[in-house]
């Protein structure tokens, strides 16, 4: 018999962690890894919306990283046997990429708004969902042990996505939408 996607075990508002423990679906742990999962989907949309092959590959690598991070967050504390290793080397890769992009982009003299092109806006949306995932993980870490690397990774990734929005705008030849304060 083929594997069925539905198990009916969550019909009462609970779900199982890796390790077997059942918890409510609105638990902070579920909220944290659910938001990482949502973020992964948005990163996939961004990768599908651009043409820069180097950035597409980095985003695909990041999607794999987010899946690993999600598996760590979905595991009952103390039961983390045989989980994939967290992608600790990716921080340096992201920092190097940001430095490379920054050296080729015009200096930032204003705040910028999401917009100018759908792909640029999607990079900003990805950054915002990343920040939300980071907040959820921080909230969980105040209650339970969470590897601090996950917060560092998400923080650096939100920076990368801001820079990616600028790089995408530059690649497309579209002007960034500058924020200008309005006098009342």
C-alpha positions in Angstrom: 0.0 0.0 0.0 1.3 3.5 -0.9 2.1 6.0 1.8 -0.8 8.3 2.6 -0.2 12.0 3.2 -3.1 12.2 5.7 -2.8 10.5 9.0 -5.7 12.1 10.9 -3.5 12.3 14.0 -3.7 16.1 13.9 -7.4 16.4 13.7 -7.7 17.4 17.4 -5.2 20.3 17.0 -2.0 18.6 18.0 1.0 17.5 16.1 4.0 15.3 16.7 7.6 16.4 17.1 10.5 14.3 15.9 11.0 12.2 19.0 7.3 11.4 19.4 6.1 14.1 21.8 2.7 15.6 20.8 2.1 19.3 21.3 -0.6 21.8 20.3 -0.4 23.2 16.8 -0.2 26.7 18.2 2.8 26.0 20.4 5.8 28.3 20.0 7.9 25.5 18.6 5.3 24.8 15.8 5.0 28.5 15.2 8.8 28.8 14.8 9.4 25.9 12.4 6.1 26.6 10.6 7.3 30.2 9.9 10.7 28.8 8.7 8.7 26.5 6.4 6.7 29.5 5.1 9.9 31.5 4.6 11.4 28.6 2.6 8.4 28.8 0.2 8.9 32.5 -0.3 12.6 32.0 -1.0 11.6 29.4 -3.6 9.3 32.0 -5.2 12.1 34.5 -5.2 14.5 32.0 -6.9 11.8 31.3 -9.5 11.4 35.0 -10.2 15.0 36.0 -11.1 17.6 35.1 -13.7 20.9 35.6 -11.9 22.1 32.0 -11.8 24.6 32.6 -9.0 21.9 34.0 -6.8 19.4 31.3 -7.8 22.0 28.6 -6.7 22.6 30.4 -3.4 18.8 30.6 -2.8 18.4 26.9 -3.5 21.3 26.2 -1.1 19.5 28.4 1.5 16.3 26.4 1.0 18.1 23.2 1.9 19.6 25.0 4.9 16.1 26.1 6.0 14.8 22.6 5.7 17.7 21.4 8.0 16.9 24.3 10.4 13.2 23.3 10.4 14.1 19.7 11.2 16.1 20.9 14.3 13.3 23.1 15.4 10.8 20.3 14.9 12.8 17.9 17.1 12.0 17.4 20.7 14.8 18.9 22.8 17.3 16.2 23.8 16.2 13.8 21.0 18.3 15.2 18.2 20.0 12.0 17.1 20.8 11.6 13.4 19.7 15.1 12.4 21.5 16.7 9.5 24.2 19.2 10.6 23.3 22.9 10.7 25.0 24.8 7.8 27.5 26.7 9.9 29.7 27.5 6.9 26.9 29.3 5.1 27.4 32.5 7.2 30.8 33.1 5.6 29.3 32.4 2.1 26.5 34.9 2.7 28.9 37.6 4.1 31.3 37.2 1.1 28.4 37.5 -1.3 27.1 40.6 0.4 30.6 42.2 0.3 30.9 41.3 -3.4 27.5 42.8 -4.3 28.1 45.9 -2.1 31.3 46.7 -3.9 29.5 46.8 -7.3 26.3 48.7 -6.2 25.8 52.4 -5.9 26.3 53.6 -2.3 23.1 53.7 -0.3 22.2 57.3 0.5 18.5 56.9 1.4 16.2 54.4 2.9 14.6 52.3 0.1 11.1 51.0 -0.2 10.1 47.6 -1.6 9.2 48.1 -5.2 10.4 49.0 -8.7 9.9 45.4 -10.0 8.1 42.3 -8.7 11.3 40.4 -8.2 12.7 43.3 -6.1 9.5 43.4 -4.0 9.7 39.6 -3.6 13.2 39.9 -2.2 11.9 42.4 0.3 9.0 40.2 1.2 11.4 37.3 1.7 13.5 39.5 4.1 10.4 40.4 6.1 9.3 36.8 6.4 12.9 35.9 7.4 12.7 38.5 10.2 9.4 37.1 11.4 10.9 33.6 11.5 13.8 35.0 13.5 11.4 36.6 16.0 9.6 33.3 16.4 12.8 31.4 17.0 13.9 34.0 19.5 10.6 33.6 21.3 11.0 29.9 21.4 14.6 30.3 22.6 13.4 32.2 25.7 11.4 29.1 26.7 13.4 26.2 25.5 17.0 25.4 24.3 17.5 26.4 20.7 20.9 26.3 19.0 22.0 30.0 18.9 23.4 29.5 15.4 19.8 29.4 14.1 19.2 33.0 15.2 22.6 34.1 13.8 21.8 32.4 10.5 18.4 34.0 10.1 19.8 37.4 11.1 22.5 37.3 8.5 20.1 35.9 5.9 17.8 38.9 6.3 20.8 41.1 5.6 21.6 39.1 2.5 18.0 39.4 1.3 18.2 43.2 1.6 21.4 43.2 -0.4 19.8 40.7 -2.9 16.9 43.2 -3.4 19.5 45.8 -4.4 21.4 43.4 -6.6 18.3 42.3 -8.4 17.3 45.9 -9.0 20.7 46.6 -10.4 20.7 43.4 -12.6 17.3 44.4 -14.0 18.3 48.1 -14.5 15.4 49.3 -12.4 15.7 52.3 -10.1 15.3 51.6 -6.4 12.3 53.3 -4.8 13.7 55.8 -2.4 11.9 56.7 0.7 11.5 60.5 1.1 10.1 61.9 4.3 6.9 63.9 3.7 6.4 67.1 5.6 3.0 67.4 7.3 
